[in-house]
Each structure stands twice: as structure tokens, then as C-alpha cells.
Amino acid sequence: MSSGFGRCVLATALSALVLTTGAATAATKSSAPLRCDKLPGKVILKTAKVKVTQAKQGKAEIVRACTLPRGKVYKVATVVDGDTLTPDKNAGTWFSYSASTSEAFSTSTTVALFNAATGKGYQVWYGTVDGKDPQDKQALDAYFFDKDGHATTAQGRSYGPENSDEWICAFAPDGTSIVLDHGTQAEIPGTSLAFANGVITWTHTGETRTAEFSRPF
């Protein structure tokens, strides 16, 4: 298994590949800019500040996001046949989504954050379910983020009760990450992770540990 440090850094490094196209606007030089209040397609997330739609384009579907009522429209991702993208949480103009890709014997899942106000985002987790290796279990056990794009995750991986890892990670709004703690899943329950007012808390062998983002957060 990889070390805890490599685990979080891997997630950040992949974000450049996954989200580079997300920062581009949906309009092109040859077409009129799309309007947030008239975005085509199915609305898959709508809050007081954010709107996310998914629209058919050829054999694929384009996911776009913008801030209401008339913010700039950004492309989040292209979803091809067999893949899925599902919005999950939101805070301010930030929202998270889970994207899955299925292949012959495996399914890969990415969880990422996206800022509908800027068109920028980053990946917080990536995992693969390998049908040929059912003992290898990977999971994003918990994650939280705030309206400014700070995030924390509890990422787990196990090959059975006696062989497991849990990483507690923190992410800056630009996707820079750091490992706050690492241990077995018995030592660090992923469900112990919490995040409020810039302070991250979790437990390690029953002891509460904390970390805080530098102010202003």
C-alpha cells in the first residue's frame, strides 16, 4: 500500500488532469455565450447561489455550472456513455460531485470540488473497485468543505481487518493537500472526522486530535 503522504498528493496531482477542461467557458468564439438563467439540459443541482445542468451533445453529455442569476457559465465535465456524474454537497458557490467510469472488470470513482464562480476546482479522492481483487477495498469514508473551498477527507483502504489504512487529509482552495494523520482503520474511525469554522477534528485510538486552517479561512 502507498504511504499516507502519497495518498493525498496523488489525489491532488490527478486534479490537473480531471479538471483542466472544467475551467473553460462553455461558449466558443463562434457561438453566443450561454446564460446561466437559460442553461440547456436537465438541472441536476440548484441552490440559492449555484446552478448545475447536464445536457446532451452528440453521444456525450456536458455538465455545466454557473452562479445565479447571471454568472459566467463553465464546463465541469463531459460524461460519455456508461459513465455517471452526480452532484453531492454544496457550500456557497462550491459544490462537490462524484464521477464514475466503468470498465470490463473495474469501476473508478472520483470525488471532486468545483467553484461555480471561478470555474476552478480540485479532486479530493480517487478509488478503484477491482472485480479481480475483491479484498482490496477503497473508500472515501467522510469529507467536508466550506464556502471558501477548504476541505478535509478521511480516506480508507483495507485488505481485511488486520491490514488497513486510514488517512486524514486537508486541502487548500487551490487543491494543495497535506496528510494530517495516518493509522489503521481501527485506530482512526473515518466517521470521527468533523469540520466546522476552519477547525478539523478526528479521533486516533480514542484521543481527539485537531488541526486548523490558517486565518483568515
Helices and strands as residue ranges (DSSP letters): H 4-19, G 20-23, G 36-38, E 42-46, E 50-57, E 60-67, E 74-79, E 84-91, E 94-102, E 106-115, E 120-130, E 137-145, E 151-158, E 164-171, E 177-183, G 190-192, E 194-196, E 199-204, E 207-212
